[in-house]
Amino acid sequence: MSRKHGKATGPARLRFDGWIAGIGTSSGTRIVMGHWTRSPFGPFNDVMLERANGERLLIAPTRKTADFIAGTYKFDTVRIVPVGVSVEGDTWTVTAGSLDLCFTTGRRGPLGLLLCAVPGVLASRPTWSALTDLPARLLLAGVRTRGSAGADRREWYGARDLRPISAVSAVFEGDALGAIEPIEPPVHFGFGSVPRKPAVTRITTTVELDRSHAPGRCWTSTGLGLASRPGSSTPV
C-alpha cells in the first residue's frame, strides 16, 4: 500500500455487517431489504424494490447512505425516508415510507446449518468469498459472492447464516403486493441477485473503492479506520 505525506493512498475496503432479506411477490414486485448493525455509517436499514415492469427503486434513510448505495448499484428512483426494522422472534417488521412489510422466517435448512458452521472471521474475508463464488453460482442461480459494482468498485459477500422466509405481508403505495413467490426474474440492481427462494441471509459485505471517496475516514499508519458503532444483535 502506497503512502503520500503520511497518508495511505491505496483502495479502501468498507465493511457492512448485518442481514439481507430477499422476497418475491405474486404482483411481480421483488424486495431486497438490508438491516445493517455495523457499517461505516453506523447502524441503518435500506430497501431496494424492483417492480414487474423493471423499475428499480431505492429507499434509504439519509442522503449519505442513499448516495453510497446508488453509487454502488443501479436505480431508476431514489427516495430518502426513515427506514425502520424490528424483529420479534421469527417475525420481521419493516416500515419505509409508503412500504409496510412483515415477514416470518422458518427453520434453517442444510445450507443454513453449513453456513453457521463457518467461523465468522473466515466468512468475512474477501478471499473466502472469492473461493465460494463458484459453488454459490452452482447451488443458487443468480447468486454471486464477488464482482464489480458501480463507480469501479469491487464487492465481496460473505454469508454466515440462511433462513427461509415462510410468509409475507406487503403493501406499497396503498396496494397489496400479494402472496410470497420466488424472486423471479432475478433482481437487477448489481452484478448478482439474492437466492431465488425467499430468505434472510446473515452477511458481511466488503466494498472496495478509491480511498478518497471513503465516508467518515480517518487515516492511520496502517490504513483506514472507520468510525462505526455496534448495533444491537438481531436474532435470526
N, C-alpha and C positions, 0 to 999 in steps of 0.2 A: 504494500500500500504506500503510495507516494504521499509526501507532505510538503506544504508550502507555507513558510512563515509560521511553523509550529502547528499547522492545521492539516488534518488528513484530507486528501482530495479524491480518494477512490470512491466507488459507488457505496451508497448507504443501504443497509438492509433493515427494513422496518418489520416488526413482528406484531401480529394480531392474534390473540388467544381468545377462543370462545366457541360458539356453536353456529352452524348454518342449517336452516330448515328449508327443504325443497318440497313444494306442493304443487300438484296439478289439480285442476277442477273441471267439471263437466261443461262449464261455459267456454273452456278453451284458454282461460287466463291461468298462467303459471306464476307462482310466487316463490321468491328466494329471500328468506329473512336472515339477517346477520345479528347475532347477540354477542357483542364483544365485551368481555370483562376486563381485558387488558389490551391496551393499544397505545400508540404514540399520542392519541387524542384523549386518553382516559377512557373509561367505560362508555360505550354508546351502542345504539341499535340502528339498523337501517333495513329498508325493504326495497327489493327490486321486483317489478312486475313486468310480464310480457303478455300482452293481450292476444286474442285469437288472430287479429289482423297483423300481428308482428310488431306493434308499437311497444317500445321499451321505456319504462318509467322508473326513475329512482326517487325514493322518499328518504331523506336524510335529515338529521336533527339540527345541523349547523352548516353555515357556509363553508367552513374548513373541511368538515367531513364530506360534504357534497362535492366540493372541488376535487378532493383527493380521489374519491371513488369514481367520479365522472372522468377524471384524468387517467384512470386505470382501465375502466370498462366503457362500453358504448351505450348511450341512451338517447332517446328522442326528446324526452321531457325530464326535467329535474324539479322536484318540489322540496322545499325546506320547511318542515313542520316537526313538532315533537314526536318522537317515536318511543313508545313505552312497551316494555315486555315484562310480564310477571309469570312466575312458574310456581304452581302449587301441585306437588306430587307429579303426576304424569300429564297435567294439563297446562298448556301454554296459552297465554292471552296476549294479543298484540293490538295496540292502537296506534294508528299512524295517519293522522288527518282523516280523510274520507274512507280509510280502510279499517274495518273491525274484523279481526281474525282470531279464531280459537281452534286449537288442535290438541289431540291426545296422542301420546306415544304408547307403543306396545313394548313387549319384552324383546331383549336383544336376541338376534339370531346368531348363527355360527360366525358370520363376518364381524359382527359387533363384539362378540367374545374374543375373537382373534385380535382385533384392534386394541381392545382393552389390555391385552397381554403384552403389547409392545411398550417398553419403558418410555415415559413422556420425554425424557431428554433425547432419546434416539428419534422418536417420531417427529420432533420439532426441527430436526436438522434438514437443511436443503438436500444434502447428499442422500438421506434416506428417501425423501420424496422423489428424487431422480431415479432411485432404484425401484421404487414401487410404481412408477408411471406405466410401464408396460403391463404388469399384472392388473392394474386398475382398468386400463383400456380393455383388456380381455374379459374381465369379470363384470364390469359396469359400463355399458355402452354410453359413449359420450363423455365419460369422466376422464379427466387428466389431472395429474398431480404436479405437473410443471409445465411452463410455457411462457410465451412472450405476451405482454399486455400492452396497453396504450402507452404513449409517450416513451417508447423504448424501454419500458420496464419489464422485469422478469419476475415470475411468481413461482412459489412452491407451496403445495398444500400437504400438510402432514396430519392425516386423520388419526384420532385417538379413541374414537367410540362411534357407534352407529346404532340408532334405534328406529324402528319403523314408526310411521305415523298411521294411526288406525282410523281416525275420524277427524273431520274438518268442518267448521262453520265459518264462512267468509262472506262479508258484504263490502262492496266497493262502490262508492258514489251512489249509494242507495239501492244498488242491485245485488241480489244474492248471486254468488258465483257458482253455486251448485255443489254437487257431491264430489267427494275426493276421487281423483283419477291419476293415472301415471303422468309423469312430466313428458308429454308427447305432443308436438315435437319438442326436442331439447331447447332450452333457453339459449339465447344468442347474445349474451352480454359481453362475453370474453372468449378465450380460446377453448374453454371446456364448459360442460354443463354439470348439474347435480345428478345424483343417481336417478334412474327412471322411476323407481318405486319411491313414493314419498317417504322421507326420512329426516331425522335430525342427526347431524354429524358433529361430534366434538372435534375441533380442528385448530391447528396452528398454521396461520398463513404468513409467509415471508414474502415481502415485496422489495425488490432491489431497484433503486433509482439513483439518479445523479444526486450526490451528496448536497449540492447547493439547493435542491428542491425538497430536502427532508424537513418535515414540520417539527417545530419545537426542539431544534437540535442544540446540543452543547458539545463542544469538541474537547477531546482528551487526547493524551499521547497515544492511546491505544485504539481510538476510533470514536464511534458515535455513542453518546449517552442520551437516551430518550427519557424524558420525564413522564412516566406512565404510572398511574396509581392503581393498585389492585382493586378489582371489584369483588362483590360477594360471589361466592361459589354457587353455581346453579346445579342442582341435582339432575341427572339425566338417566 
